[in-house]
Amino acid sequence: MLYKFKSKAGADVIMTGPHGDALLKQAGREPAAQGIFTPEQMPQAIASIEAAIAADEAARRAADEGEQATPEAEEKAPRAGDRVSLRARAWPLLELLRRAQAAGHPVTWGA
């Protein structure tokens, strides 16, 4: 499944189902085939996603600090570019939410 987030305030954002589901949950919404963020709901959605990003980055830092620098661990450890961060994955939707909020337009989505 693909999610397509749309608003008059910006370009469409297309996201795969699992990543769209996760971002909707982080925004405080239940994943659904269709939905809407009204301008009144956007501040809370933006704040919730930003809090999830901060928690993800803190967990990544803690994991990096806790790793042992053994040759075996270095071989098994994913390289920095192997995993897309939540910040990078969420940025297009966050930007659309911010622009839509500023313009007073809703953001809708459909699958």
Gaussian input, Z-matrix of N, CA and C with variables (Angstrom, degrees):
# hf/3-21g

backbone

0 1
 N
 C     1     B1
 C     2     B2     1     A1
 N     3     B3     2     A2     1     D1
 C     4     B4     3     A3     2     D2
 C     5     B5     4     A4     3     D3
 N     6     B6     5     A5     4     D4
 C     7     B7     6     A6     5     D5
 C     8     B8     7     A7     6     D6
 N     9     B9     8     A8     7     D7
 C    10    B10     9     A9     8     D8
 C    11    B11    10    A10     9     D9
 N    12    B12    11    A11    10    D10
 C    13    B13    12    A12    11    D11
 C    14    B14    13    A13    12    D12
 N    15    B15    14    A14    13    D13
 C    16    B16    15    A15    14    D14
 C    17    B17    16    A16    15    D15
 N    18    B18    17    A17    16    D16
 C    19    B19    18    A18    17    D17
 C    20    B20    19    A19    18    D18
 N    21    B21    20    A20    19    D19
 C    22    B22    21    A21    20    D20
 C    23    B23    22    A22    21    D21
 N    24    B24    23    A23    22    D22
 C    25    B25    24    A24    23    D23
 C    26    B26    25    A25    24    D24
 N    27    B27    26    A26    25    D25
 C    28    B28    27    A27    26    D26
 C    29    B29    28    A28    27    D27
 N    30    B30    29    A29    28    D28
 C    31    B31    30    A30    29    D29
 C    32    B32    31    A31    30    D30
 N    33    B33    32    A32    31    D31
 C    34    B34    33    A33    32    D32
 C    35    B35    34    A34    33    D33
 N    36    B36    35    A35    34    D34
 C    37    B37    36    A36    35    D35
 C    38    B38    37    A37    36    D36
 N    39    B39    38    A38    37    D37
 C    40    B40    39    A39    38    D38
 C    41    B41    40    A40    39    D39
 N    42    B42    41    A41    40    D40
 C    43    B43    42    A42    41    D41
 C    44    B44    43    A43    42    D42
 N    45    B45    44    A44    43    D43
 C    46    B46    45    A45    44    D44
 C    47    B47    46    A46    45    D45
 N    48    B48    47    A47    46    D46
 C    49    B49    48    A48    47    D47
 C    50    B50    49    A49    48    D48
 N    51    B51    50    A50    49    D49
 C    52    B52    51    A51    50    D50
 C    53    B53    52    A52    51    D51
 N    54    B54    53    A53    52    D52
 C    55    B55    54    A54    53    D53
 C    56    B56    55    A55    54    D54
 N    57    B57    56    A56    55    D55
 C    58    B58    57    A57    56    D56
 C    59    B59    58    A58    57    D57
 N    60    B60    59    A59    58    D58
 C    61    B61    60    A60    59    D59
 C    62    B62    61    A61    60    D60
 N    63    B63    62    A62    61    D61
 C    64    B64    63    A63    62    D62
 C    65    B65    64    A64    63    D63
 N    66    B66    65    A65    64    D64
 C    67    B67    66    A66    65    D65
 C    68    B68    67    A67    66    D66
 N    69    B69    68    A68    67    D67
 C    70    B70    69    A69    68    D68
 C    71    B71    70    A70    69    D69
 N    72    B72    71    A71    70    D70
 C    73    B73    72    A72    71    D71
 C    74    B74    73    A73    72    D72
 N    75    B75    74    A74    73    D73
 C    76    B76    75    A75    74    D74
 C    77    B77    76    A76    75    D75
 N    78    B78    77    A77    76    D76
 C    79    B79    78    A78    77    D77
 C    80    B80    79    A79    78    D78
 N    81    B81    80    A80    79    D79
 C    82    B82    81    A81    80    D80
 C    83    B83    82    A82    81    D81
 N    84    B84    83    A83    82    D82
 C    85    B85    84    A84    83    D83
 C    86    B86    85    A85    84    D84
 N    87    B87    86    A86    85    D85
 C    88    B88    87    A87    86    D86
 C    89    B89    88    A88    87    D87
 N    90    B90    89    A89    88    D88
 C    91    B91    90    A90    89    D89
 C    92    B92    91    A91    90    D90
 N    93    B93    92    A92    91    D91
 C    94    B94    93    A93    92    D92
 C    95    B95    94    A94    93    D93
 N    96    B96    95    A95    94    D94
 C    97    B97    96    A96    95    D95
 C    98    B98    97    A97    96    D96
 N    99    B99    98    A98    97    D97
 C   100   B100    99    A99    98    D98
 C   101   B101   100   A100    99    D99
 N   102   B102   101   A101   100   D100
 C   103   B103   102   A102   101   D101
 C   104   B104   103   A103   102   D102
 N   105   B105   104   A104   103   D103
 C   106   B106   105   A105   104   D104
 C   107   B107   106   A106   105   D105
 N   108   B108   107   A107   106   D106
 C   109   B109   108   A108   107   D107
 C   110   B110   109   A109   108   D108
 N   111   B111   110   A110   109   D109
 C   112   B112   111   A111   110   D110
 C   113   B113   112   A112   111   D111
 N   114   B114   113   A113   112   D112
 C   115   B115   114   A114   113   D113
 C   116   B116   115   A115   114   D114
 N   117   B117   116   A116   115   D115
 C   118   B118   117   A117   116   D116
 C   119   B119   118   A118   117   D117
 N   120   B120   119   A119   118   D118
 C   121   B121   120   A120   119   D119
 C   122   B122   121   A121   120   D120
 N   123   B123   122   A122   121   D121
 C   124   B124   123   A123   122   D122
 C   125   B125   124   A124   123   D123
 N   126   B126   125   A125   124   D124
 C   127   B127   126   A126   125   D125
 C   128   B128   127   A127   126   D126
 N   129   B129   128   A128   127   D127
 C   130   B130   129   A129   128   D128
 C   131   B131   130   A130   129   D129
 N   132   B132   131   A131   130   D130
 C   133   B133   132   A132   131   D131
 C   134   B134   133   A133   132   D132
 N   135   B135   134   A134   133   D133
 C   136   B136   135   A135   134   D134
 C   137   B137   136   A136   135   D135
 N   138   B138   137   A137   136   D136
 C   139   B139   138   A138   137   D137
 C   140   B140   139   A139   138   D138
 N   141   B141   140   A140   139   D139
 C   142   B142   141   A141   140   D140
 C   143   B143   142   A142   141   D141
 N   144   B144   143   A143   142   D142
 C   145   B145   144   A144   143   D143
 C   146   B146   145   A145   144   D144
 N   147   B147   146   A146   145   D145
 C   148   B148   147   A147   146   D146
 C   149   B149   148   A148   147   D147
 N   150   B150   149   A149   148   D148
 C   151   B151   150   A150   149   D149
 C   152   B152   151   A151   150   D150
 N   153   B153   152   A152   151   D151
 C   154   B154   153   A153   152   D152
 C   155   B155   154   A154   153   D153
 N   156   B156   155   A155   154   D154
 C   157   B157   156   A156   155   D155
 C   158   B158   157   A157   156   D156
 N   159   B159   158   A158   157   D157
 C   160   B160   159   A159   158   D158
 C   161   B161   160   A160   159   D159
 N   162   B162   161   A161   160   D160
 C   163   B163   162   A162   161   D161
 C   164   B164   163   A163   162   D162
 N   165   B165   164   A164   163   D163
 C   166   B166   165   A165   164   D164
 C   167   B167   166   A166   165   D165
 N   168   B168   167   A167   166   D166
 C   169   B169   168   A168   167   D167
 C   170   B170   169   A169   168   D168
 N   171   B171   170   A170   169   D169
 C   172   B172   171   A171   170   D170
 C   173   B173   172   A172   171   D171
 N   174   B174   173   A173   172   D172
 C   175   B175   174   A174   173   D173
 C   176   B176   175   A175   174   D174
 N   177   B177   176   A176   175   D175
 C   178   B178   177   A177   176   D176
 C   179   B179   178   A178   177   D177
 N   180   B180   179   A179   178   D178
 C   181   B181   180   A180   179   D179
 C   182   B182   181   A181   180   D180
 N   183   B183   182   A182   181   D181
 C   184   B184   183   A183   182   D182
 C   185   B185   184   A184   183   D183
 N   186   B186   185   A185   184   D184
 C   187   B187   186   A186   185   D185
 C   188   B188   187   A187   186   D186
 N   189   B189   188   A188   187   D187
 C   190   B190   189   A189   188   D188
 C   191   B191   190   A190   189   D189
 N   192   B192   191   A191   190   D190
 C   193   B193   192   A192   191   D191
 C   194   B194   193   A193   192   D192
 N   195   B195   194   A194   193   D193
 C   196   B196   195   A195   194   D194
 C   197   B197   196   A196   195   D195
 N   198   B198   197   A197   196   D196
 C   199   B199   198   A198   197   D197
 C   200   B200   199   A199   198   D198
 N   201   B201   200   A200   199   D199
 C   202   B202   201   A201   200   D200
 C   203   B203   202   A202   201   D201
 N   204   B204   203   A203   202   D202
 C   205   B205   204   A204   203   D203
 C   206   B206   205   A205   204   D204
 N   207   B207   206   A206   205   D205
 C   208   B208   207   A207   206   D206
 C   209   B209   208   A208   207   D207
 N   210   B210   209   A209   208   D208
 C   211   B211   210   A210   209   D209
 C   212   B212   211   A211   210   D210
 N   213   B213   212   A212   211   D211
 C   214   B214   213   A213   212   D212
 C   215   B215   214   A214   213   D213
 N   216   B216   215   A215   214   D214
 C   217   B217   216   A216   215   D215
 C   218   B218   217   A217   216   D216
 N   219   B219   218   A218   217   D217
 C   220   B220   219   A219   218   D218
 C   221   B221   220   A220   219   D219
 N   222   B222   221   A221   220   D220
 C   223   B223   222   A222   221   D221
 C   224   B224   223   A223   222   D222
 N   225   B225   224   A224   223   D223
 C   226   B226   225   A225   224   D224
 C   227   B227   226   A226   225   D225
 N   228   B228   227   A227   226   D226
 C   229   B229   228   A228   227   D227
 C   230   B230   229   A229   228   D228
 N   231   B231   230   A230   229   D229
 C   232   B232   231   A231   230   D230
 C   233   B233   232   A232   231   D231
 N   234   B234   233   A233   232   D232
 C   235   B235   234   A234   233   D233
 C   236   B236   235   A235   234   D234
 N   237   B237   236   A236   235   D235
 C   238   B238   237   A237   236   D236
 C   239   B239   238   A238   237   D237
 N   240   B240   239   A239   238   D238
 C   241   B241   240   A240   239   D239
 C   242   B242   241   A241   240   D240
 N   243   B243   242   A242   241   D241
 C   244   B244   243   A243   242   D242
 C   245   B245   244   A244   243   D243
 N   246   B246   245   A245   244   D244
 C   247   B247   246   A246   245   D245
 C   248   B248   247   A247   246   D246
 N   249   B249   248   A248   247   D247
 C   250   B250   249   A249   248   D248
 C   251   B251   250   A250   249   D249
 N   252   B252   251   A251   250   D250
 C   253   B253   252   A252   251   D251
 C   254   B254   253   A253   252   D252
 N   255   B255   254   A254   253   D253
 C   256   B256   255   A255   254   D254
 C   257   B257   256   A256   255   D255
 N   258   B258   257   A257   256   D256
 C   259   B259   258   A258   257   D257
 C   260   B260   259   A259   258   D258
 N   261   B261   260   A260   259   D259
 C   262   B262   261   A261   260   D260
 C   263   B263   262   A262   261   D261
 N   264   B264   263   A263   262   D262
 C   265   B265   264   A264   263   D263
 C   266   B266   265   A265   264   D264
 N   267   B267   266   A266   265   D265
 C   268   B268   267   A267   266   D266
 C   269   B269   268   A268   267   D267
 N   270   B270   269   A269   268   D268
 C   271   B271   270   A270   269   D269
 C   272   B272   271   A271   270   D270
 N   273   B273   272   A272   271   D271
 C   274   B274   273   A273   272   D272
 C   275   B275   274   A274   273   D273
 N   276   B276   275   A275   274   D274
 C   277   B277   276   A276   275   D275
 C   278   B278   277   A277   276   D276
 N   279   B279   278   A278   277   D277
 C   280   B280   279   A279   278   D278
 C   281   B281   280   A280   279   D279
 N   282   B282   281   A281   280   D280
 C   283   B283   282   A282   281   D281
 C   284   B284   283   A283   282   D282
 N   285   B285   284   A284   283   D283
 C   286   B286   285   A285   284   D284
 C   287   B287   286   A286   285   D285
 N   288   B288   287   A287   286   D286
 C   289   B289   288   A288   287   D287
 C   290   B290   289   A289   288   D288
 N   291   B291   290   A290   289   D289
 C   292   B292   291   A291   290   D290
 C   293   B293   292   A292   291   D291
 N   294   B294   293   A293   292   D292
 C   295   B295   294   A294   293   D293
 C   296   B296   295   A295   294   D294
 N   297   B297   296   A296   295   D295
 C   298   B298   297   A297   296   D296
 C   299   B299   298   A298   297   D297
 N   300   B300   299   A299   298   D298
 C   301   B301   300   A300   299   D299
 C   302   B302   301   A301   300   D300
 N   303   B303   302   A302   301   D301
 C   304   B304   303   A303   302   D302
 C   305   B305   304   A304   303   D303
 N   306   B306   305   A305   304   D304
 C   307   B307   306   A306   305   D305
 C   308   B308   307   A307   306   D306
 N   309   B309   308   A308   307   D307
 C   310   B310   309   A309   308   D308
 C   311   B311   310   A310   309   D309
 N   312   B312   311   A311   310   D310
 C   313   B313   312   A312   311   D311
 C   314   B314   313   A313   312   D312
 N   315   B315   314   A314   313   D313
 C   316   B316   315   A315   314   D314
 C   317   B317   316   A316   315   D315
 N   318   B318   317   A317   316   D316
 C   319   B319   318   A318   317   D317
 C   320   B320   319   A319   318   D318
 N   321   B321   320   A320   319   D319
 C   322   B322   321   A321   320   D320
 C   323   B323   322   A322   321   D321
 N   324   B324   323   A323   322   D322
 C   325   B325   324   A324   323   D323
 C   326   B326   325   A325   324   D324
 N   327   B327   326   A326   325   D325
 C   328   B328   327   A327   326   D326
 C   329   B329   328   A328   327   D327
 N   330   B330   329   A329   328   D328
 C   331   B331   330   A330   329   D329
 C   332   B332   331   A331   330   D330

   B1=1.4461
   B2=1.5274
   B3=1.2921
   B4=1.4557
   B5=1.5190
   B6=1.3196
   B7=1.4631
   B8=1.5171
   B9=1.3227
   B10=1.4574
   B11=1.5253
   B12=1.3384
   B13=1.4571
   B14=1.5237
   B15=1.3476
   B16=1.4563
   B17=1.5260
   B18=1.3292
   B19=1.4558
   B20=1.5175
   B21=1.3234
   B22=1.4640
   B23=1.5256
   B24=1.3306
   B25=1.4609
   B26=1.5229
   B27=1.3297
   B28=1.4609
   B29=1.5133
   B30=1.3141
   B31=1.4649
   B32=1.5259
   B33=1.3216
   B34=1.4598
   B35=1.5264
   B36=1.3247
   B37=1.4617
   B38=1.5207
   B39=1.3193
   B40=1.4603
   B41=1.5231
   B42=1.3367
   B43=1.4563
   B44=1.5268
   B45=1.3208
   B46=1.4631
   B47=1.5264
   B48=1.3189
   B49=1.4536
   B50=1.5166
   B51=1.3377
   B52=1.4666
   B53=1.5326
   B54=1.3261
   B55=1.4648
   B56=1.5246
   B57=1.3168
   B58=1.4619
   B59=1.5158
   B60=1.3448
   B61=1.4655
   B62=1.5224
   B63=1.3279
   B64=1.4657
   B65=1.5251
   B66=1.3281
   B67=1.4633
   B68=1.5229
   B69=1.3176
   B70=1.4634
   B71=1.5285
   B72=1.3366
   B73=1.4666
   B74=1.5215
   B75=1.3424
   B76=1.4572
   B77=1.5211
   B78=1.3294
   B79=1.4646
   B80=1.5257
   B81=1.3342
   B82=1.4528
   B83=1.5136
   B84=1.3170
   B85=1.4633
   B86=1.5196
   B87=1.3105
   B88=1.4567
   B89=1.5213
   B90=1.3214
   B91=1.4642
   B92=1.5286
   B93=1.3086
   B94=1.4621
   B95=1.5181
   B96=1.3116
   B97=1.4641
   B98=1.5246
   B99=1.3313
   B100=1.4616
   B101=1.5165
   B102=1.3187
   B103=1.4524
   B104=1.5083
   B105=1.3261
   B106=1.4563
   B107=1.5249
   B108=1.3186
   B109=1.4607
   B110=1.5202
   B111=1.3156
   B112=1.4581
   B113=1.5244
   B114=1.3325
   B115=1.4681
   B116=1.5334
   B117=1.3284
   B118=1.4674
   B119=1.5292
   B120=1.3262
   B121=1.4675
   B122=1.5228
   B123=1.3168
   B124=1.4635
   B125=1.5243
   B126=1.3431
   B127=1.4712
   B128=1.5272
   B129=1.3294
   B130=1.4660
   B131=1.5236
   B132=1.3278
   B133=1.4681
   B134=1.5257
   B135=1.3264
   B136=1.4678
   B137=1.5253
   B138=1.3374
   B139=1.4669
   B140=1.5257
   B141=1.3202
   B142=1.4671
   B143=1.5240
   B144=1.3265
   B145=1.4683
   B146=1.5235
   B147=1.3376
   B148=1.4676
   B149=1.5261
   B150=1.3340
   B151=1.4673
   B152=1.5294
   B153=1.3286
   B154=1.4683
   B155=1.5249
   B156=1.3262
   B157=1.4669
   B158=1.5240
   B159=1.3311
   B160=1.4661
   B161=1.5301
   B162=1.3281
   B163=1.4661
   B164=1.5256
   B165=1.3330
   B166=1.4625
   B167=1.5234
   B168=1.3260
   B169=1.4655
   B170=1.5198
   B171=1.3309
   B172=1.4653
   B173=1.5283
   B174=1.3222
   B175=1.4685
   B176=1.5230
   B177=1.3171
   B178=1.4747
   B179=1.5255
   B180=1.3458
   B181=1.4712
   B182=1.5213
   B183=1.3277
   B184=1.4638
   B185=1.5244
   B186=1.3105
   B187=1.4671
   B188=1.5232
   B189=1.3250
   B190=1.4636
   B191=1.5234
   B192=1.3311
   B193=1.4624
   B194=1.5226
   B195=1.3364
   B196=1.4545
   B197=1.5137
   B198=1.3198
   B199=1.4627
   B200=1.5234
   B201=1.3189
   B202=1.4560
   B203=1.5223
   B204=1.3015
   B205=1.4673
   B206=1.5256
   B207=1.3258
   B208=1.4610
   B209=1.5227
   B210=1.3289
   B211=1.4727
   B212=1.5301
   B213=1.3501
   B214=1.4631
   B215=1.5220
   B216=1.3265
   B217=1.4647
   B218=1.5182
   B219=1.3308
   B220=1.4586
   B221=1.5242
   B222=1.3430
   B223=1.4650
   B224=1.5194
   B225=1.3328
   B226=1.4612
   B227=1.5233
   B228=1.3084
   B229=1.4646
   B230=1.5230
   B231=1.3274
   B232=1.4630
   B233=1.5237
   B234=1.3028
   B235=1.4609
   B236=1.5206
   B237=1.3152
   B238=1.4618
   B239=1.5210
   B240=1.3093
   B241=1.4517
   B242=1.5184
   B243=1.3370
   B244=1.4595
   B245=1.5245
   B246=1.3026
   B247=1.4647
   B248=1.5165
   B249=1.3101
   B250=1.4593
   B251=1.5231
   B252=1.3114
   B253=1.4566
   B254=1.5251
   B255=1.3154
   B256=1.4602
   B257=1.5247
   B258=1.3269
   B259=1.4661
   B260=1.5288
   B261=1.3227
   B262=1.4673
   B263=1.5262
   B264=1.3221
   B265=1.4582
   B266=1.5304
   B267=1.3256
   B268=1.4669
   B269=1.5214
   B270=1.3274
   B271=1.4627
   B272=1.5270
   B273=1.3418
   B274=1.4692
   B275=1.5325
   B276=1.3336
   B277=1.4625
   B278=1.5214
   B279=1.3308
   B280=1.4670
   B281=1.5252
   B282=1.3120
   B283=1.4649
   B284=1.5293
   B285=1.3254
   B286=1.4648
   B287=1.5249
   B288=1.3287
   B289=1.4658
   B290=1.5253
   B291=1.3169
   B292=1.4728
   B293=1.5264
   B294=1.3231
   B295=1.4701
   B296=1.5268
   B297=1.3214
   B298=1.4588
   B299=1.5246
   B300=1.3158
   B301=1.4601
   B302=1.5211
   B303=1.3227
   B304=1.4664
   B305=1.5301
   B306=1.3313
   B307=1.4634
   B308=1.5294
   B309=1.3254
   B310=1.4591
   B311=1.5196
   B312=1.3301
   B313=1.4660
   B314=1.5251
   B315=1.3269
   B316=1.4672
   B317=1.5261
   B318=1.3213
   B319=1.4638
   B320=1.5227
   B321=1.3151
   B322=1.4621
   B323=1.5215
   B324=1.3170
   B325=1.4572
   B326=1.5189
   B327=1.3031
   B328=1.4569
   B329=1.5136
   B330=1.3118
   B331=1.4638
   B332=1.5108
   A1=108.46
   A2=116.09
   A3=122.83
   A4=109.20
   A5=115.73
   A6=121.21
   A7=108.07
   A8=115.65
   A9=121.25
   A10=106.96
   A11=115.61
   A12=122.24
   A13=107.43
   A14=116.46
   A15=120.85
   A16=110.58
   A17=114.91
   A18=121.85
   A19=108.35
   A20=115.78
   A21=120.32
   A22=110.83
   A23=116.91
   A24=121.45
   A25=113.68
   A26=118.30
   A27=118.96
   A28=111.98
   A29=114.13
   A30=121.24
   A31=110.68
   A32=115.56
   A33=121.07
   A34=110.19
   A35=115.38
   A36=122.38
   A37=106.75
   A38=116.61
   A39=121.64
   A40=108.23
   A41=115.26
   A42=120.94
   A43=109.36
   A44=116.91
   A45=120.07
   A46=110.36
   A47=115.71
   A48=121.77
   A49=115.91
   A50=119.53
   A51=119.50
   A52=113.10
   A53=116.45
   A54=119.12
   A55=110.89
   A56=116.86
   A57=120.58
   A58=111.48
   A59=116.81
   A60=120.92
   A61=110.66
   A62=115.93
   A63=120.54
   A64=111.11
   A65=117.73
   A66=119.93
   A67=111.73
   A68=117.76
   A69=119.41
   A70=110.38
   A71=117.08
   A72=120.22
   A73=110.73
   A74=116.68
   A75=120.21
   A76=111.32
   A77=117.22
   A78=121.59
   A79=111.51
   A80=116.54
   A81=120.13
   A82=114.13
   A83=117.54
   A84=121.95
   A85=109.44
   A86=115.93
   A87=120.82
   A88=108.47
   A89=118.13
   A90=119.45
   A91=110.27
   A92=115.27
   A93=121.66
   A94=108.46
   A95=115.82
   A96=120.28
   A97=111.94
   A98=117.41
   A99=121.61
   A100=109.02
   A101=115.50
   A102=119.51
   A103=111.50
   A104=114.59
   A105=120.82
   A106=109.89
   A107=115.56
   A108=122.98
   A109=105.24
   A110=117.41
   A111=119.78
   A112=108.07
   A113=118.08
   A114=119.25
   A115=112.68
   A116=116.85
   A117=120.34
   A118=111.84
   A119=117.56
   A120=122.11
   A121=112.77
   A122=116.84
   A123=120.32
   A124=115.05
   A125=120.46
   A126=117.58
   A127=112.73
   A128=116.69
   A129=119.88
   A130=111.03
   A131=117.47
   A132=120.94
   A133=110.50
   A134=116.76
   A135=121.37
   A136=110.28
   A137=116.62
   A138=120.52
   A139=111.33
   A140=117.49
   A141=120.93
   A142=111.63
   A143=116.92
   A144=119.97
   A145=110.20
   A146=117.41
   A147=120.31
   A148=111.18
   A149=117.93
   A150=121.01
   A151=110.60
   A152=117.25
   A153=120.92
   A154=110.65
   A155=117.02
   A156=121.02
   A157=110.12
   A158=117.02
   A159=120.97
   A160=110.58
   A161=117.33
   A162=120.84
   A163=110.91
   A164=117.25
   A165=121.50
   A166=110.75
   A167=116.73
   A168=119.92
   A169=111.37
   A170=117.61
   A171=120.57
   A172=110.35
   A173=117.06
   A174=120.69
   A175=110.86
   A176=116.95
   A177=120.24
   A178=110.75
   A179=117.08
   A180=120.14
   A181=110.39
   A182=116.60
   A183=120.50
   A184=110.59
   A185=117.44
   A186=120.77
   A187=110.48
   A188=116.99
   A189=120.69
   A190=111.19
   A191=117.11
   A192=121.08
   A193=111.59
   A194=117.21
   A195=121.27
   A196=114.50
   A197=117.90
   A198=120.55
   A199=111.15
   A200=114.93
   A201=121.05
   A202=108.41
   A203=117.31
   A204=121.76
   A205=110.95
   A206=117.01
   A207=120.72
   A208=108.88
   A209=117.56
   A210=119.12
   A211=112.73
   A212=117.25
   A213=120.11
   A214=110.90
   A215=117.05
   A216=120.80
   A217=110.71
   A218=116.65
   A219=119.80
   A220=111.62
   A221=117.34
   A222=120.49
   A223=111.54
   A224=117.05
   A225=121.69
   A226=112.81
   A227=116.84
   A228=120.50
   A229=110.91
   A230=116.66
   A231=118.34
   A232=110.22
   A233=115.03
   A234=119.16
   A235=108.92
   A236=116.07
   A237=121.37
   A238=112.19
   A239=118.70
   A240=121.43
   A241=114.75
   A242=118.06
   A243=120.72
   A244=113.28
   A245=118.28
   A246=121.72
   A247=109.05
   A248=116.01
   A249=120.54
   A250=107.64
   A251=116.72
   A252=120.29
   A253=110.45
   A254=115.27
   A255=120.04
   A256=110.03
   A257=117.16
   A258=120.68
   A259=110.51
   A260=117.30
   A261=121.01
   A262=111.17
   A263=116.54
   A264=120.11
   A265=111.24
   A266=117.20
   A267=121.43
   A268=113.35
   A269=118.52
   A270=121.70
   A271=113.85
   A272=120.63
   A273=118.49
   A274=113.12
   A275=116.97
   A276=119.73
   A277=110.73
   A278=117.26
   A279=119.71
   A280=111.12
   A281=116.47
   A282=120.47
   A283=110.58
   A284=117.27
   A285=120.66
   A286=110.44
   A287=117.86
   A288=120.94
   A289=111.30
   A290=117.34
   A291=120.64
   A292=111.46
   A293=116.74
   A294=120.29
   A295=111.09
   A296=116.29
   A297=120.02
   A298=111.00
   A299=116.78
   A300=120.26
   A301=110.24
   A302=117.10
   A303=121.13
   A304=111.58
   A305=116.78
   A306=121.01
   A307=112.60
   A308=116.88
   A309=120.20
   A310=114.03
   A311=117.08
   A312=121.90
   A313=110.27
   A314=117.69
   A315=119.66
   A316=111.31
   A317=115.23
   A318=122.36
   A319=105.86
   A320=115.97
   A321=120.80
   A322=108.86
   A323=115.37
   A324=118.40
   A325=109.60
   A326=113.26
   A327=121.76
   A328=108.67
   A329=115.10
   A330=119.42
   A331=109.84
   D1=144.97
   D2=174.51
   D3=-118.47
   D4=142.53
   D5=172.02
   D6=-100.70
   D7=141.24
   D8=174.01
   D9=-124.89
   D10=109.74
   D11=178.23
   D12=-92.14
   D13=130.41
   D14=-174.67
   D15=-132.15
   D16=146.92
   D17=173.36
   D18=-159.52
   D19=151.86
   D20=174.97
   D21=-68.33
   D22=-14.70
   D23=-175.45
   D24=-83.66
   D25=-9.99
   D26=-177.60
   D27=-169.77
   D28=-178.19
   D29=-179.66
   D30=-70.93
   D31=155.78
   D32=177.15
   D33=-64.36
   D34=147.01
   D35=175.72
   D36=-116.92
   D37=122.19
   D38=179.62
   D39=-109.58
   D40=134.11
   D41=-175.09
   D42=-141.62
   D43=142.92
   D44=177.02
   D45=-67.11
   D46=157.06
   D47=-175.37
   D48=-52.58
   D49=-54.09
   D50=-177.52
   D51=-60.80
   D52=-38.60
   D53=-179.56
   D54=-74.47
   D55=-37.61
   D56=175.24
   D57=-64.10
   D58=-42.81
   D59=176.91
   D60=-57.39
   D61=-47.54
   D62=-177.85
   D63=-62.33
   D64=-44.16
   D65=-179.49
   D66=-67.73
   D67=-37.35
   D68=176.69
   D69=-63.30
   D70=-42.73
   D71=177.44
   D72=-61.80
   D73=-42.34
   D74=179.69
   D75=-66.67
   D76=-25.98
   D77=177.83
   D78=-84.65
   D79=-0.02
   D80=178.16
   D81=88.03
   D82=16.76
   D83=-179.08
   D84=-116.46
   D85=150.53
   D86=173.93
   D87=-81.43
   D88=134.89
   D89=176.26
   D90=-58.60
   D91=133.70
   D92=-179.81
   D93=-150.70
   D94=159.33
   D95=-179.21
   D96=-65.18
   D97=-27.87
   D98=178.10
   D99=-142.19
   D100=153.03
   D101=177.26
   D102=-175.93
   D103=-179.01
   D104=-177.79
   D105=-149.03
   D106=141.50
   D107=166.10
   D108=-106.57
   D109=117.82
   D110=174.76
   D111=-82.14
   D112=159.86
   D113=178.28
   D114=-55.55
   D115=-31.41
   D116=179.79
   D117=-70.10
   D118=-27.81
   D119=-178.95
   D120=-85.99
   D121=-16.38
   D122=-172.33
   D123=-65.25
   D124=-40.54
   D125=179.95
   D126=-57.18
   D127=-42.64
   D128=179.39
   D129=-67.54
   D130=-41.27
   D131=179.47
   D132=-63.03
   D133=-44.88
   D134=179.51
   D135=-62.25
   D136=-46.82
   D137=-179.55
   D138=-62.16
   D139=-39.45
   D140=-179.94
   D141=-66.38
   D142=-42.41
   D143=178.39
   D144=-66.41
   D145=-41.71
   D146=178.52
   D147=-63.20
   D148=-37.25
   D149=176.88
   D150=-65.54
   D151=-39.26
   D152=177.49
   D153=-64.96
   D154=-37.98
   D155=177.46
   D156=-63.63
   D157=-45.27
   D158=179.48
   D159=-61.32
   D160=-42.04
   D161=179.01
   D162=-65.55
   D163=-40.61
   D164=178.33
   D165=-62.80
   D166=-43.56
   D167=-179.73
   D168=-67.35
   D169=-37.48
   D170=177.26
   D171=-65.21
   D172=-40.81
   D173=178.76
   D174=-65.53
   D175=-38.83
   D176=178.47
   D177=-65.94
   D178=-41.09
   D179=178.01
   D180=-63.86
   D181=-43.84
   D182=179.95
   D183=-62.90
   D184=-40.60
   D185=178.78
   D186=-65.71
   D187=-39.96
   D188=178.92
   D189=-64.85
   D190=-39.89
   D191=-179.26
   D192=-70.94
   D193=-30.08
   D194=-176.81
   D195=-84.06
   D196=-9.70
   D197=-178.02
   D198=-74.87
   D199=144.07
   D200=174.32
   D201=-86.43
   D202=143.41
   D203=-178.72
   D204=-92.51
   D205=51.87
   D206=176.99
   D207=-88.87
   D208=156.08
   D209=178.44
   D210=-58.37
   D211=-37.18
   D212=179.02
   D213=-65.50
   D214=-42.03
   D215=-179.91
   D216=-65.97
   D217=-37.91
   D218=179.87
   D219=-66.41
   D220=-34.40
   D221=178.39
   D222=-68.96
   D223=-38.50
   D224=-176.85
   D225=-83.95
   D226=-23.84
   D227=-175.05
   D228=-67.63
   D229=136.45
   D230=176.37
   D231=-69.17
   D232=145.18
   D233=176.78
   D234=-72.97
   D235=162.28
   D236=-176.33
   D237=-54.55
   D238=-35.46
   D239=-177.35
   D240=-87.98
   D241=1.28
   D242=-176.53
   D243=-76.59
   D244=-24.26
   D245=-176.59
   D246=-123.54
   D247=129.67
   D248=178.06
   D249=-79.39
   D250=127.70
   D251=-179.34
   D252=-71.31
   D253=156.92
   D254=176.63
   D255=-61.61
   D256=-36.73
   D257=178.62
   D258=-57.72
   D259=-46.69
   D260=-179.17
   D261=-68.56
   D262=-38.28
   D263=-178.33
   D264=-70.42
   D265=-36.27
   D266=-175.82
   D267=-85.48
   D268=-19.07
   D269=-172.28
   D270=-52.73
   D271=-48.23
   D272=-178.31
   D273=-59.78
   D274=-42.13
   D275=179.57
   D276=-69.04
   D277=-42.34
   D278=177.65
   D279=-59.05
   D280=-43.61
   D281=-179.74
   D282=-63.26
   D283=-41.58
   D284=177.61
   D285=-63.91
   D286=-42.88
   D287=177.96
   D288=-61.70
   D289=-43.32
   D290=179.84
   D291=-63.54
   D292=-45.34
   D293=179.97
   D294=-65.47
   D295=-41.66
   D296=179.73
   D297=-65.55
   D298=-39.86
   D299=178.06
   D300=-62.54
   D301=-45.31
   D302=-179.75
   D303=-62.77
   D304=-35.30
   D305=-178.63
   D306=-88.31
   D307=-9.67
   D308=-179.23
   D309=76.67
   D310=24.56
   D311=179.93
   D312=-106.08
   D313=148.31
   D314=174.95
   D315=-76.86
   D316=163.83
   D317=170.34
   D318=-116.21
   D319=123.34
   D320=178.20
   D321=-110.06
   D322=160.03
   D323=173.90
   D324=-141.01
   D325=154.37
   D326=176.55
   D327=-146.43
   D328=156.60
   D329=-179.71
   D330=-103.03

